[in-house]
């Protein structure tokens, strides 16, 4: 079981944590949403929760909860630039279907 960051994503997150001046890492989770059923949630972690699970990747901690891990185990979080657009890309091997807009997924 693991969640990883690409080098590009790790550099981007590290820069944001440095600008914020605080942060233990990032939290990746899922919530019920969208037309395909699930959507990703991504936020900074300033305080660990007692039930947090975490993985080390490129010197950063990626936190999640046990429920979310069943949907995102094996996911690599990447940061990509495509033309004028840039943002996080979730390479999740568990996804069976995604909605047309890319906002939600189904496993």
HELIX and SHEET records of a PDB file:
HELIX    1   1 UNK A    7  UNK A   20  1                                  14    
HELIX    2   2 UNK A   66  UNK A   72  1                                   7    
SHEET    1   A 3 UNK A   4  UNK A   5  0                                        
SHEET    2   A 3 UNK A  76  UNK A  82  1                                        
SHEET    3   A 3 UNK A  85  UNK A  91 -1                                        
SHEET    1   B 4 UNK A  37  UNK A  45  0                                        
SHEET    2   B 4 UNK A  25  UNK A  33 -1                                        
SHEET    3   B 4 UNK A  60  UNK A  64  1                                        
SHEET    4   B 4 UNK A  53  UNK A  57 -1                                        
SHEET    1   C 2 UNK A  97  UNK A  98  0                                        
SHEET    2   C 2 UNK A 105  UNK A 106 -1                                        
END                                                                             
